[in-house]
């Protein structure tokens, strides 16, 4: 009888899951802050495109007009519509009078759309990405909404859906000083943009030039002399070969996007991305001086920030073997599958992780009930210098509580295991 009472005591008192482990401490920004660059632009942010880790920040939350960086959201909305099969990139679209080049505000960048032309959505996106055509922005908006204002509503809805709280648009080209974003938010938007539309880097954003209109874009009577205008990509930091076969001498190694912008109220802006040795970084520079040398300041800031980022940080992508099931007590089943609760990929200092290894730390004992997705431990990644990161481990199945005698027997087993361990 005494043994039975002892078993009941064990049955009701043995612990379940331990308290959640604290995340490993460490500020990767501070790790390299002592040699961080001093930029001339008003605001900047540098993030790891894989993990979203913020590596550098200067006034990252100051609202500043994005200028033509807004066209990236215009492209994003168009590509989402095409992905939803609401349009084909190769369909021909009408060009309302509102979209013609002659009807754009003074000093607009232009694709040179005109009455009677035939143009595809793909060409409009190229006209947005390379020459930064304000006319292309209006034409794109009117293809996907009954009015420019309605399309702007889609842009803002998408910004909210992506968690961008300070980013807002009043028109799709970026010419208005009443469009706003921040360096941090726009960098995070660029991360989602690249994740959702990776093909755009090669197809649109790193194209060295854009020629329009071509013979196929104009009426038959004008095809012998369509008046083609060739415009170079405004992003002078692209790591590309120029049309004459020469390597771009201004290039940042690995740079393949994304977009530049300028209006008087903002100064010179750029959203810049590059990939080297398995790491992709995104830099957003806002508010380089609106002066004769502001474009040079912007480009120097972008080059310096990316080079600094690659010199100090890297993306690690650990690979794990299949994880063994974990023993569960007092349940209808004795084992449950487990898996990492989030991506294993993480950002670390460039001098860390060469000898990366991992260990598992698991709650013991695990007792039912144990719902699917319960946190049961952590994977700890480290190198010879110490711990780098912890990733939560969660259950992949649901373990219901066993019957009375199953719980009683397991409680007794746990008691004697603890006594004789």
KOLNUKOL-200785 format. One record per residue (C-alpha): residue number from 1; residue in one letter; x, y, z. Coordinates in steps of 0.05 Angstrom, whole numbers, plus 32768, in hexadecimal, padded with zeros to 4 digits. Each point is the difference from the previous one (the first is absolute). Layout:
+-----+---+------+------+------+
:   k : r :   px :   py :   pz :
+-----+---+------+------+------+
: NUM : a :    X :    Y :    Z :
...
+-----+---+------+------+------+
This chain:
+-----+---+------+------+------+
:   k : r :   px :   py :   pz :
+-----+---+------+------+------+
:   1 : x : 8000 : 8000 : 8000 :
:   2 : x : 8039 : 802F : 8010 :
:   3 : x : 801F : 7FF2 : 7FBC :
:   4 : x : 7FBE : 8011 : 7FDE :
:   5 : x : 7FFB : 8042 : 8026 :
:   6 : x : 8047 : 8010 : 7FEC :
:   7 : x : 7FEF : 7FF2 : 7FB8 :
:   8 : x : 7FC4 : 802F : 8003 :
:   9 : x : 802D : 8036 : 801D :
:  10 : x : 8031 : 7FF7 : 7FC6 :
:  11 : x : 7FC7 : 7FFE : 7FCE :
:  12 : x : 7FE7 : 8045 : 8013 :
:  13 : x : 8041 : 8023 : 8011 :
:  14 : x : 8034 : 7FEF : 7FCB :
:  15 : x : 8012 : 803D : 7FD6 :
:  16 : x : 7FEC : 8009 : 7FB8 :
:  17 : x : 8023 : 802F : 7FCF :
:  18 : x : 8035 : 802E : 801D :
:  19 : x : 7FFD : 804B : 7FF8 :
:  20 : x : 8011 : 801A : 7FBA :
:  21 : x : 804A : 8009 : 7FF6 :
:  22 : x : 801A : 8046 : 7FF6 :
:  23 : x : 801B : 8010 : 7FBC :
:  24 : x : 804B : 8003 : 7FFA :
:  25 : x : 8018 : 8046 : 800E :
:  26 : x : 8027 : 8027 : 7FCC :
:  27 : x : 7FF9 : 803F : 7FD7 :
:  28 : x : 801D : 7FF5 : 7FBC :
:  29 : x : 7FFB : 804B : 7FF0 :
:  30 : x : 802B : 8011 : 803D :
:  31 : x : 8032 : 7FCB : 7FEC :
:  32 : x : 8017 : 802A : 7FC5 :
:  33 : x : 7FE8 : 8046 : 8015 :
:  34 : x : 8046 : 8019 : 800F :
:  35 : x : 8012 : 8000 : 7FB6 :
:  36 : x : 7FBC : 8011 : 7FE3 :
:  37 : x : 8002 : 8033 : 7FC8 :
:  38 : x : 7FEC : 8049 : 8009 :
:  39 : x : 7FD0 : 800E : 7FC7 :
:  40 : x : 7FEF : 8043 : 7FE2 :
:  41 : x : 7FB6 : 7FEF : 7FF3 :
:  42 : x : 7FC8 : 8011 : 8031 :
:  43 : x : 7FEA : 7FB8 : 800C :
:  44 : x : 8018 : 7FBA : 7FF0 :
:  45 : x : 7FF3 : 7FB7 : 8012 :
:  46 : x : 8025 : 7FC0 : 7FEF :
:  47 : x : 7FE0 : 7FBC : 8009 :
:  48 : x : 800F : 7FB8 : 7FF1 :
:  49 : x : 7FCF : 7FEC : 7FC9 :
:  50 : x : 7FFB : 7FB8 : 801A :
:  51 : x : 7FF3 : 800E : 8049 :
:  52 : x : 7FE9 : 8048 : 8003 :
:  53 : x : 8035 : 8010 : 8035 :
:  54 : x : 800E : 804B : 8005 :
:  55 : x : 804B : 800A : 7FF8 :
:  56 : x : 8005 : 804B : 7FFB :
:  57 : x : 7FD0 : 8039 : 800E :
:  58 : x : 8003 : 804C : 7FFA :
:  59 : x : 7FBF : 8023 : 800F :
:  60 : x : 7FDD : 7FC0 : 7FE9 :
:  61 : x : 7FBA : 8017 : 8014 :
:  62 : x : 8000 : 8047 : 7FE5 :
:  63 : x : 7FC9 : 8009 : 7FCC :
:  64 : x : 801D : 8017 : 7FBE :
:  65 : x : 7FE0 : 8002 : 7FBB :
:  66 : x : 8018 : 7FC2 : 7FD9 :
:  67 : x : 7FFF : 8024 : 7FBD :
:  68 : x : 8003 : 7FCC : 7FC8 :
:  69 : x : 800D : 7FC8 : 8032 :
:  70 : x : 7FB4 : 8001 : 8003 :
:  71 : x : 8000 : 7FDE : 7FBC :
:  72 : x : 8018 : 7FC0 : 8021 :
:  73 : x : 7FBC : 7FFC : 8023 :
:  74 : x : 7FDE : 800F : 7FBD :
:  75 : x : 8026 : 7FC6 : 7FE1 :
:  76 : x : 7FF1 : 7FD4 : 803B :
:  77 : x : 7FB5 : 800B : 7FFB :
:  78 : x : 8002 : 7FF2 : 7FB5 :
:  79 : x : 8028 : 7FC0 : 8009 :
:  80 : x : 7FD0 : 7FE8 : 8037 :
:  81 : x : 7FC5 : 800B : 7FD1 :
:  82 : x : 8024 : 7FD8 : 7FCA :
:  83 : x : 8011 : 7FC8 : 8031 :
:  84 : x : 7FB6 : 7FFD : 8013 :
:  85 : x : 7FF1 : 7FF7 : 7FB5 :
:  86 : x : 7FDC : 8042 : 7FFC :
:  87 : x : 802E : 8014 : 7FC8 :
:  88 : x : 8038 : 7FE7 : 7FD3 :
:  89 : x : 8042 : 8024 : 7FFD :
:  90 : x : 7FFF : 7FF9 : 7FB5 :
:  91 : x : 7FBB : 801B : 7FF4 :
:  92 : x : 7FF8 : 8041 : 7FDA :
:  93 : x : 7FE1 : 8039 : 8029 :
:  94 : x : 7FDC : 803F : 7FEB :
:  95 : x : 8022 : 8042 : 800D :
:  96 : x : 7FCE : 8033 : 801A :
:  97 : x : 800F : 8049 : 7FF2 :
:  98 : x : 8012 : 8009 : 8049 :
:  99 : x : 803C : 7FD1 : 7FF7 :
: 100 : x : 8020 : 8022 : 7FC4 :
: 101 : x : 8044 : 801F : 800B :
: 102 : x : 7FE9 : 8045 : 7FEA :
: 103 : x : 7FCE : 8000 : 803A :
: 104 : x : 8031 : 7FF2 : 8038 :
: 105 : x : 8018 : 8036 : 8031 :
: 106 : x : 803D : 802A : 7FED :
: 107 : x : 8045 : 7FE0 : 800B :
: 108 : x : 7FE1 : 7FBA : 8000 :
: 109 : x : 802A : 7FC4 : 7FEF :
: 110 : x : 7FDE : 7FE0 : 7FC4 :
: 111 : x : 7FF8 : 7FC0 : 7FD9 :
: 112 : x : 7FE3 : 802B : 7FC8 :
: 113 : x : 7FBC : 7FE2 : 7FF9 :
: 114 : x : 7FD4 : 8020 : 7FCA :
: 115 : x : 7FBD : 7FFB : 7FDE :
: 116 : x : 7FF7 : 7FC3 : 7FD2 :
: 117 : x : 8039 : 7FD7 : 801E :
: 118 : x : 7FFA : 7FB6 : 8010 :
: 119 : x : 8023 : 7FEC : 8041 :
: 120 : x : 8000 : 7FC4 : 802D :
: 121 : x : 7FFF : 7FFD : 804C :
: 122 : x : 8046 : 7FE3 : 7FFD :
: 123 : x : 8018 : 803D : 7FD9 :
: 124 : x : 7FDE : 802E : 8032 :
: 125 : x : 8024 : 7FDE : 8039 :
: 126 : x : 8042 : 8008 : 7FDB :
: 127 : x : 7FEE : 8049 : 7FF5 :
: 128 : x : 7FF6 : 8007 : 804B :
: 129 : x : 803F : 7FDB : 8014 :
: 130 : x : 8034 : 801C : 7FD0 :
: 131 : x : 7FEE : 8048 : 7FE8 :
: 132 : x : 7FD0 : 8008 : 803B :
: 133 : x : 7FC7 : 8019 : 7FD5 :
: 134 : x : 7FC9 : 8027 : 8023 :
: 135 : x : 7FD5 : 7FF3 : 7FC3 :
: 136 : x : 800B : 7FB5 : 8009 :
: 137 : x : 7FE9 : 8006 : 8048 :
: 138 : x : 7FBE : 8021 : 7FEB :
: 139 : x : 7FF5 : 7FCD : 7FC8 :
: 140 : x : 800D : 7FC6 : 8030 :
: 141 : x : 7FD0 : 801E : 8034 :
: 142 : x : 7FC8 : 8008 : 7FCD :
: 143 : x : 8009 : 7FB8 : 7FE8 :
: 144 : x : 7FF3 : 7FE4 : 8046 :
: 145 : x : 7FCD : 8032 : 801C :
: 146 : x : 7FC9 : 802E : 7FE5 :
: 147 : x : 8027 : 803D : 8016 :
: 148 : x : 8045 : 8013 : 8018 :
: 149 : x : 7FE2 : 800F : 8044 :
: 150 : x : 7FE3 : 7FBA : 8004 :
: 151 : x : 8043 : 7FE2 : 7FEE :
: 152 : x : 8021 : 8029 : 8037 :
: 153 : x : 7FCF : 7FE1 : 802F :
: 154 : x : 801B : 7FBC : 7FEC :
: 155 : x : 8047 : 8018 : 800D :
: 156 : x : 7FEE : 8018 : 8045 :
: 157 : x : 7FD9 : 7FC0 : 8010 :
: 158 : x : 803D : 7FD8 : 7FEC :
: 159 : x : 802D : 802B : 802C :
: 160 : x : 7FD2 : 7FF3 : 803B :
: 161 : x : 7FFE : 7FB5 : 7FF1 :
: 162 : x : 804C : 7FFF : 8001 :
: 163 : x : 8001 : 8023 : 8044 :
: 164 : x : 801A : 8042 : 7FE6 :
: 165 : x : 7FE1 : 8033 : 8030 :
: 166 : x : 8022 : 8040 : 7FEA :
: 167 : x : 8000 : 7FF3 : 7FB5 :
: 168 : x : 7FC9 : 8022 : 7FD9 :
: 169 : x : 7FF4 : 8013 : 7FB7 :
: 170 : x : 7FD6 : 8035 : 7FDF :
: 171 : x : 8013 : 7FEF : 7FB8 :
: 172 : x : 8026 : 7FC6 : 7FDE :
: 173 : x : 803D : 8022 : 7FE2 :
: 174 : x : 8020 : 8020 : 803D :
: 175 : x : 8000 : 8047 : 7FE5 :
: 176 : x : 7FD7 : 801A : 803B :
: 177 : x : 8021 : 8018 : 8040 :
: 178 : x : 7FC3 : 7FE4 : 8025 :
: 179 : x : 8016 : 7FB8 : 7FF5 :
: 180 : x : 8026 : 7FE8 : 803E :
: 181 : x : 802A : 7FC6 : 8017 :
: 182 : x : 8039 : 7FF2 : 802F :
: 183 : x : 8043 : 7FDF : 7FF3 :
: 184 : x : 7FF0 : 7FC6 : 802E :
: 185 : x : 7FBA : 7FF3 : 7FE3 :
: 186 : x : 8017 : 8006 : 7FB8 :
: 187 : x : 8039 : 7FD0 : 800C :
: 188 : x : 7FCF : 7FCD : 801D :
: 189 : x : 7FD2 : 800C : 7FC4 :
: 190 : x : 803A : 7FF3 : 7FD1 :
: 191 : x : 800D : 7FBF : 8025 :
: 192 : x : 7FB9 : 7FE9 : 7FF3 :
: 193 : x : 8003 : 8019 : 7FB8 :
: 194 : x : 803E : 7FD7 : 7FF1 :
: 195 : x : 7FE3 : 7FC3 : 8024 :
: 196 : x : 7FC0 : 8004 : 7FD8 :
: 197 : x : 801D : 8016 : 7FBD :
: 198 : x : 8048 : 7FE7 : 7FFC :
: 199 : x : 7FFE : 7FFD : 7FB4 :
: 200 : x : 7FF9 : 804C : 7FFC :
: 201 : x : 8049 : 800B : 8013 :
: 202 : x : 801B : 7FE1 : 7FC0 :
: 203 : x : 7FC5 : 8011 : 7FD2 :
: 204 : x : 7FF3 : 8048 : 8013 :
: 205 : x : 802A : 8021 : 8036 :
: 206 : x : 8046 : 7FEF : 7FE6 :
: 207 : x : 7FF0 : 800D : 7FB7 :
: 208 : x : 8035 : 8032 : 7FE7 :
: 209 : x : 7FD1 : 8026 : 7FD2 :
: 210 : x : 7FB9 : 8004 : 7FE4 :
: 211 : x : 7FEF : 8012 : 7FB8 :
: 212 : x : 7FB9 : 8019 : 7FF1 :
: 213 : x : 7FD7 : 8006 : 7FD6 :
: 214 : x : 8015 : 7FCA : 7FD0 :
: 215 : x : 7FE0 : 7FF0 : 7FBD :
: 216 : x : 7FCE : 7FD0 : 801F :
: 217 : x : 7FE8 : 8036 : 8030 :
: 218 : x : 7FE9 : 8032 : 7FCB :
: 219 : x : 7FCE : 8003 : 7FC8 :
: 220 : x : 8013 : 7FE1 : 7FBD :
: 221 : x : 800C : 8043 : 7FE0 :
: 222 : x : 8038 : 8010 : 8032 :
: 223 : x : 8023 : 7FBD : 8005 :
: 224 : x : 8038 : 8013 : 7FD0 :
: 225 : x : 8013 : 8039 : 802F :
: 226 : x : 7FDF : 7FF3 : 8045 :
: 227 : x : 8029 : 8036 : 8023 :
: 228 : x : 8021 : 7FCF : 8031 :
: 229 : x : 801F : 8020 : 803D :
: 230 : x : 8036 : 7FD9 : 8025 :
: 231 : x : 8005 : 800F : 804A :
: 232 : x : 8035 : 7FE6 : 8031 :
: 233 : x : 7FEE : 7FE2 : 8043 :
: 234 : x : 8003 : 8038 : 8035 :
: 235 : x : 8021 : 7FD0 : 8032 :
: 236 : x : 804A : 800D : 7FF3 :
: 237 : x : 8017 : 7FCC : 8033 :
: 238 : x : 7FE7 : 7FC3 : 7FDB :
: 239 : x : 8033 : 7FC9 : 7FF6 :
: 240 : x : 7FF2 : 7FF8 : 7FB6 :
: 241 : x : 8020 : 8004 : 7FBB :
: 242 : x : 7FEC : 803E : 7FDB :
: 243 : x : 7FE1 : 7FFC : 7FBA :
: 244 : x : 8045 : 800D : 7FE0 :
: 245 : x : 801C : 7FC3 : 8024 :
: 246 : x : 8027 : 8026 : 8035 :
: 247 : x : 7FFA : 7FF0 : 804A :
: 248 : x : 7FDE : 8036 : 8029 :
: 249 : x : 803A : 8021 : 8024 :
: 250 : x : 7FD1 : 801E : 8035 :
: 251 : x : 7FE5 : 7FBC : 8013 :
: 252 : x : 7FF8 : 7FE4 : 8046 :
: 253 : x : 8014 : 7FB7 : 7FFE :
: 254 : x : 7FC2 : 7FD4 : 7FF9 :
: 255 : x : 7FCE : 803A : 7FFA :
: 256 : x : 7FC3 : 7FEC : 7FD7 :
: 257 : x : 7FC9 : 8031 : 8015 :
: 258 : x : 7FD5 : 8023 : 8012 :
: 259 : x : 7FEB : 8048 : 7FF4 :
: 260 : x : 8015 : 8049 : 8005 :
: 261 : x : 7FD6 : 803E : 800C :
: 262 : x : 8004 : 804C : 8005 :
: 263 : x : 7FD2 : 803A : 800F :
: 264 : x : 8014 : 8043 : 801C :
: 265 : x : 7FDB : 7FF5 : 8042 :
: 266 : x : 8024 : 7FBE : 800E :
: 267 : x : 8043 : 8005 : 7FDE :
: 268 : x : 8020 : 7FC2 : 7FE1 :
: 269 : x : 7FE8 : 7FBB : 8016 :
: 270 : x : 8014 : 7FB9 : 7FEE :
: 271 : x : 7FE9 : 7FB9 : 8012 :
: 272 : x : 803D : 7FD5 : 7FF2 :
: 273 : x : 800C : 7FB6 : 8005 :
: 274 : x : 803C : 7FD3 : 7FF4 :
: 275 : x : 8013 : 7FB8 : 800B :
: 276 : x : 8045 : 7FE4 : 8011 :
: 277 : x : 8015 : 7FBB : 8017 :
: 278 : x : 7FBB : 7FE9 : 8014 :
: 279 : x : 7FEC : 8040 : 8023 :
: 280 : x : 7FCF : 8034 : 7FE4 :
: 281 : x : 7FFB : 8045 : 8020 :
: 282 : x : 7FCE : 8038 : 7FF4 :
: 283 : x : 8014 : 8048 : 800B :
: 284 : x : 7FCF : 803A : 7FFE :
: 285 : x : 801C : 8047 : 7FFD :
: 286 : x : 7FD0 : 803A : 8007 :
: 287 : x : 800C : 804B : 7FFE :
: 288 : x : 8044 : 8009 : 7FE0 :
: 289 : x : 8007 : 804C : 7FF4 :
: 290 : x : 7FD4 : 801E : 7FCA :
: 291 : x : 803C : 8023 : 7FE2 :
: 292 : x : 802F : 7FF8 : 7FC5 :
: 293 : x : 8029 : 7FCB : 8025 :
: 294 : x : 7FC6 : 7FDE : 8023 :
: 295 : x : 7FFF : 7FC6 : 7FCF :
: 296 : x : 8049 : 7FF3 : 800E :
: 297 : x : 7FF4 : 8001 : 804B :
: 298 : x : 7FC7 : 7FCE : 7FF8 :
: 299 : x : 802B : 7FD1 : 7FD6 :
: 300 : x : 803C : 8006 : 802F :
: 301 : x : 7FD3 : 7FF1 : 803C :
: 302 : x : 7FE2 : 7FC4 : 7FDE :
: 303 : x : 8044 : 7FE5 : 7FEB :
: 304 : x : 801F : 800B : 8045 :
: 305 : x : 7FC5 : 7FE2 : 8025 :
: 306 : x : 7FFD : 7FC1 : 7FD7 :
: 307 : x : 804B : 7FF5 : 8001 :
: 308 : x : 8000 : 800A : 804C :
: 309 : x : 7FC6 : 7FD0 : 8007 :
: 310 : x : 8021 : 7FC8 : 7FD9 :
: 311 : x : 8042 : 800B : 8025 :
: 312 : x : 7FDE : 7FF9 : 8044 :
: 313 : x : 7FC5 : 7FD0 : 7FF9 :
: 314 : x : 7FEC : 7FBF : 7FDF :
: 315 : x : 7FC2 : 7FD5 : 7FFA :
: 316 : x : 8005 : 7FB9 : 801C :
: 317 : x : 7FD0 : 7FC9 : 7FE8 :
: 318 : x : 800A : 7FC4 : 802F :
: 319 : x : 7FEA : 7FBC : 7FE8 :
: 320 : x : 7FE4 : 7FCE : 8031 :
: 321 : x : 7FF7 : 7FB5 : 7FFB :
: 322 : x : 7FBA : 7FE5 : 800D :
: 323 : x : 7FEF : 800B : 8049 :
: 324 : x : 7FEF : 7FC4 : 802B :
: 325 : x : 7FBB : 7FFB : 8022 :
: 326 : x : 7FFD : 8014 : 8049 :
: 327 : x : 7FE8 : 7FD5 : 8039 :
: 328 : x : 7FBD : 8016 : 801D :
: 329 : x : 7FE4 : 7FE8 : 8043 :
: 330 : x : 7FB8 : 7FF8 : 8017 :
: 331 : x : 7FE6 : 8003 : 7FB9 :
: 332 : x : 7FD8 : 7FD3 : 7FD1 :
: 333 : x : 8040 : 7FFA : 7FD7 :
: 334 : x : 8048 : 7FFD : 801A :
: 335 : x : 8023 : 802A : 7FCB :
: 336 : x : 7FF5 : 8040 : 7FDA :
: 337 : x : 8024 : 801D : 7FC4 :
: 338 : x : 8024 : 8042 : 8006 :
: 339 : x : 801C : 8035 : 7FD1 :
: 340 : x : 801F : 8046 : 8002 :
: 341 : x : 7FCB : 8034 : 8010 :
: 342 : x : 801E : 8034 : 7FD1 :
: 343 : x : 8033 : 8006 : 7FC8 :
: 344 : x : 8045 : 7FE8 : 8012 :
: 345 : x : 8021 : 8036 : 7FD6 :
: 346 : x : 801F : 803A : 8026 :
: 347 : x : 8030 : 803A : 7FF9 :
: 348 : x : 8041 : 8002 : 8026 :
: 349 : x : 8043 : 8024 : 7FFE :
: 350 : x : 802A : 7FF0 : 7FC3 :
: 351 : x : 8036 : 7FE1 : 802C :
: 352 : x : 7FD0 : 7FCF : 8022 :
: 353 : x : 7FE2 : 7FBD : 7FEE :
: 354 : x : 8037 : 7FDE : 7FD9 :
: 355 : x : 7FFE : 7FC4 : 802F :
: 356 : x : 7FB5 : 8004 : 800D :
: 357 : x : 7FE1 : 7FC9 : 802A :
: 358 : x : 7FBF : 7FF5 : 8024 :
: 359 : x : 7FE4 : 7FDC : 803D :
: 360 : x : 7FB9 : 7FF3 : 8016 :
: 361 : x : 7FE6 : 8014 : 8044 :
: 362 : x : 7FBC : 7FE0 : 8010 :
: 363 : x : 7FCF : 8003 : 8039 :
: 364 : x : 8002 : 7FC0 : 8029 :
: 365 : x : 7FD1 : 7FE3 : 8011 :
: 366 : x : 7FCC : 8012 : 7FCC :
: 367 : x : 7FBA : 7FF1 : 8019 :
: 368 : x : 7FBD : 7FFD : 7FDC :
: 369 : x : 7FD4 : 8022 : 7FEE :
: 370 : x : 8030 : 801E : 7FCC :
: 371 : x : 7FDE : 8028 : 7FC8 :
: 372 : x : 801F : 8005 : 7FBB :
: 373 : x : 8030 : 803B : 7FFE :
: 374 : x : 8013 : 7FFC : 8049 :
: 375 : x : 8046 : 801A : 800F :
: 376 : x : 8029 : 7FC6 : 801B :
: 377 : x : 8047 : 801A : 7FFC :
: 378 : x : 8033 : 8023 : 7FD5 :
: 379 : x : 8037 : 7FF4 : 7FCD :
: 380 : x : 803E : 8024 : 8016 :
: 381 : x : 8031 : 8015 : 7FCA :
: 382 : x : 8047 : 8011 : 8013 :
: 383 : x : 8047 : 8003 : 7FE6 :
: 384 : x : 8044 : 7FFF : 8022 :
: 385 : x : 7FF4 : 8045 : 801D :
: 386 : x : 7FBD : 7FEF : 8020 :
: 387 : x : 7FB6 : 8000 : 7FF6 :
: 388 : x : 7FE4 : 8023 : 7FC3 :
: 389 : x : 7FB5 : 7FF2 : 7FFF :
: 390 : x : 7FC6 : 7FD9 : 801E :
: 391 : x : 7FC6 : 7FE6 : 7FD7 :
: 392 : x : 7FC2 : 7FE7 : 8023 :
: 393 : x : 7FEC : 7FB7 : 7FF5 :
: 394 : x : 7FB5 : 7FF1 : 7FFB :
: 395 : x : 7FD6 : 7FC1 : 7FFC :
: 396 : x : 7FE5 : 7FEB : 7FBC :
: 397 : x : 7FC7 : 7FD7 : 801C :
: 398 : x : 7FCC : 8001 : 8037 :
: 399 : x : 8006 : 7FD0 : 803B :
: 400 : x : 7FC0 : 7FF8 : 8029 :
: 401 : x : 8001 : 7FEE : 8049 :
: 402 : x : 7FFE : 7FB6 : 800D :
: 403 : x : 7FD0 : 7FDA : 802D :
: 404 : x : 8004 : 7FFE : 804B :
: 405 : x : 802B : 7FC0 : 8004 :
: 406 : x : 802E : 8018 : 7FC8 :
: 407 : x : 800D : 8040 : 8026 :
: 408 : x : 8009 : 7FDB : 8041 :
: 409 : x : 8032 : 7FCF : 7FE3 :
: 410 : x : 8028 : 8037 : 7FDD :
: 411 : x : 8001 : 8029 : 8040 :
: 412 : x : 801D : 7FC6 : 8026 :
: 413 : x : 8034 : 7FF4 : 7FCA :
: 414 : x : 8014 : 8049 : 8002 :
: 415 : x : 8007 : 7FFD : 804B :
: 416 : x : 802E : 7FC4 : 8000 :
: 417 : x : 8027 : 801D : 7FC4 :
: 418 : x : 800C : 803F : 8029 :
: 419 : x : 8014 : 7FD8 : 803E :
: 420 : x : 8031 : 7FD1 : 7FDE :
: 421 : x : 801C : 8030 : 7FCB :
+-----+---+------+------+------+
